[in-house]
Amino acid sequence: MQVQEIMTPDPMCAEPSTPIRQIAQMMVDCDCGGIPICQPGTRQLAGFITDRDIVCRLLAKGIIALEKTAQDAMTTDVHTIQATASVDQCICDVMEKFKVRRVPVTDEQGNLIGIVSQADLITRALPQQPEIREELDEALEEICEAKMAL
C-alpha cells in the first residue's frame, strides 16, 4: 500500500509570516494538531508547526504567542515522504526514525500534496493491512516515549 492511498490530500498550509493566532484557528478549523508552513505563494515546504511547538517554544518560555508568527515556533528540519512510498517506509523510515506523528507528503518537485498522520495510519491503513499492526504499535510507542522524555 502506498502513502497516497491513505494520506489526507491537499492540506491547508500557512506561510512563515502567518500570525500564531491564525495558525491556532487553522488547527481548530481543520481539527488537527499541525499545520505545514510553505514558502510564500508556493506549496514548497518551509517548515511545520504543531500545537506542541506553540506551547513548548513560546508559551512555556513566557513568550506572548499572540505577538509571534509561525516562523517563531515552527520546525524547519521537516522530514517528508513521497506519495509513491510504501506505508511501511512512512512508518519505519520517517515516523519511527525521527519520532514524528505527522509526515508531510511531497511530489517529485517537493511540493506539498498531503499529510500522513497517526490517525490516517490507524483508520485507513490498518483496516486494509492488518499485518502492519505490530510495526505500527512499535512506532507509536517509540514516538510517545520520545515526546514524554522532553
N, C-alpha and C positions, 0 to 999 in steps of 0.2 A: 504494500500500500504506500502511495506517495503522499507527501506533505500537502500537495494541492487538493487532495481528496478530503482532508479534514480541517484545513486552515479556515479561519474567518477571513473572507476575502475583502479587499478594498477598505482597510481600516481607516478611521478618521485619524488625521495627524495634525500636529501643530508645528509652529516654527520656533526656533530658539528664542525669539523675542516675545513669544506669547506669554502674557501675564499668568502667574501661578493660579490666581482665582479662576481664570478661564480654563486652565488645564484641569483644575478640580471639577469644574462644571462639566467638562467634556467626559470625565470619568463617571460622573453621576448620570449624564445623558446616555452614555454607552454601556452603563453597568459593567465597568471594567476597572482594573487596578493599574493600568499602564497605558501610556499614550506614546506612539512613535513621534519623534521630532525630526522633521525633514528640512532640508535646505530651503530657503525662501523660494516660492514659486515652482518647486520641483517635488518629486517623490524620492529624492536621494536622501538616504538616512543620515542624519547628523547626530542623533542620539536617541535615548529612550528615557522616559520619566515615569516613575511609579509613585503610588501613594506613599510607599515606604521611603522613597527618596526625599519626598517633601518633608516627611516627619523627621527623618534622621539627619538630613543635610541642612535643613532650615529650622524647623520648629524646636527640635531638641537642643539646638545651639542658641536659642533665643533670638533668632533672626526673624524679623517680621516678614512673613511669607507674602503678604499682600503687596509688598513693595518690590518683589522679585519676579523674575521671568524664568521660563523653562531652562534656559542655559545656566542658571544659578544652581540648579539641583539635578539636572539630567546626567545620565551616564553617557559618556561619549564612546567608550570602548564597547560597542554593541556587537554581539555575535549573531550572525544571521544564518539562514539556510535557504537553499534554492527550492523552488516549488517541486522540482522533479526528484528531490532527495527522498529517501525512504523514511517512514515514520521511525523505524529503528535508529537511523542516523540522527534524526532530530532528538530522540530521547537520549541516546548514549553519547553522541559526538558533540552535542551542544548543551542540552538541558542539564544532564548529569555532570558532564565535564566542567562546565562553567557555573553550575549551581544557579540556574535561572529558571523562572516559572513561565516566562513568555519568550517566544523566539520570533522576531520579525522575518518574514519570508520575502525574498527579493527575486527579481527576474535576472536574466543574463547581464543586463546593463546596470544592475544594482539598484533598481527602482523598487520601492516598497509596494508589494501587491497583496500582502496578507500577514496574519499573525497566527501562530500556533500557541495555545495556552494549555495549561494542565487540564482545564475543563474540556477543551477540544479533544484531548487525548482520551479522557475518560468517557465522554459522551459520544464521540464519533469513531475513534479508532478501536477502542477496547471491544465494543459490541461486534465489530467486524473481524477483529484479530484477537481473540481471547488468549492466544499463545503469548502475547506481549505483557500479560498481567504481571508476571514476576519481575520482568525488566522495568516496567512502569512503576511498580511498588518500590523497587530498589532506588530508582532515580528520584522519586518523590521523597523518599526517606533521606537521601543524600542532600537534596535541596533544602528540606526543612531543617535538618541538623546544622547545615552551614548558616542558615539565617538565625537560628536560635543562639548560636555562639556569639553573635555580634553584640 
